[in-house]
Amino acid sequence: MNESDENIEIDDSVEFEFGLCPSCRTENFDLEIIDDFTKDALKYSENETLFDAVCSSCLDELKGSISQVGRHKAEAEQKTAILKSKWAKKLEILKTGRSLMSQKIYSEARKYYEEYIEILEATYKTGPEGINPLLIPSEQRQQECTVLCHLYFDLIYVYDQFENGTAKLKFACDKLKVLLQHSRGQSQTVRKIKKYTLKAKNPVIISDLYKHCKNAKGGCFVATAVFTDKDCSELSTLRNFRDHVLKNYPLGRSFIYYYYKHSPCWINKLNAYSFWKAPTRWLLKFVTFLVRPFC
């Protein structure tokens, strides 16, 4: 027994002794280690223990004294620690998934890709709808969305070719539609989708994805030209209004067609007469205010 052990005192100055439980002081040569989770839960239950190991009876008594709040706080701390560990390895997880994908080991690649997505969802505290680009910090958003677009495209291939049912395929397509607007290399992604429609097992779903991405890849042209922040809330609101409201009605679809047909000409005029950008920006802010309740 170390000299330091002999000097440790608990409550009534009872010293540690070999063969005794340090808590109840009964003879016991088979002490049980108190794990870190139990220690944290006891600490948050305001019943912190200084012992590393006690007899089974004392351990049961300690665990019984853990409050609901203490348990929840310890679980949250444990999840945070696990998440930090996974976050540090996320690039390694992504590289492994890509390597497996290139080797056509699709089932294993899928597991690594899905784990990568789960790490991001847990980090940014997303709901059942999955990753929302606007929850990603603006300085990381474009890079992360670009990575996710490549990842989801690969998952779309795996789900389309090897998954029974179309639920996961449709969900992956919906996520790609949203993420593409915040990514780099949009035209390249759209070309890959177009090429894949020729060999898709679910061509209707993939064709719908292609049509959506083809129309959306340029964003809201006029709005993008007048707002300096390409990830501002006004642009997101206008895109959502286009995708979730206007596209549901014949008149709305006609407006979208007319808008995309003529907006390049409008942008040329805005660039030529830049003094019109400020009033156009304020007009679009007012339009955004009007349509936001419908998004």
C-alpha angles and dihedrals in degrees: 000000000000121000088239090058091054091055097052111105129192122203101303094032095260109164126226113258131186112256094022130102104242091217106047096016094228121142110267131149095183105067121173122229117241106229123224094252092056091047091052092046090051091048092053089046088057090244100105117175128210094203125100094196136019138167120283093256093053091045091054089048092050093049089049090056093058111113125221090247091050092051093049092049092048091049091050091050091048092050090049091052092049091047092051089051092050093044089057089054099041095103090051089050091050094048091049090051092050092047091052090047091054089050089052092241088140102168092056093041089054091056092053093046092050090048090052090052091048090054091054092045091052093045095050093036096234124177131230090294089072131225116002110201091213090063090060112089109262094239090057100033102092095045094045093046091049090054091046092050091057090044095050091046089057090046090050088057092049094045092046096048104035111015122097109230129012104253095101092041092054092046092051090049091051091051092049090052091056098040095047092069091062099041138089123244095035094158091053091052091049091052090051091052091048091051092048094053088075093065102027119129089212100041095167092060094043092046090053089051090051094049092049095047092044091056096039102043093089093051121213096330102205094038091049089052096053102038115076094202106067091196097049121136093247093062092047091050093049091048091049091049090051095046101039104030115020095043091058094066132058092230090049092051090050090052091051091050092049091045096052091044095054105025095087088061091048091050091053089055092047090052091048093048102033093173087077092063096079096052090042089053092052090047090053091048088056091047089049090053090053098047099038094089089059096052 
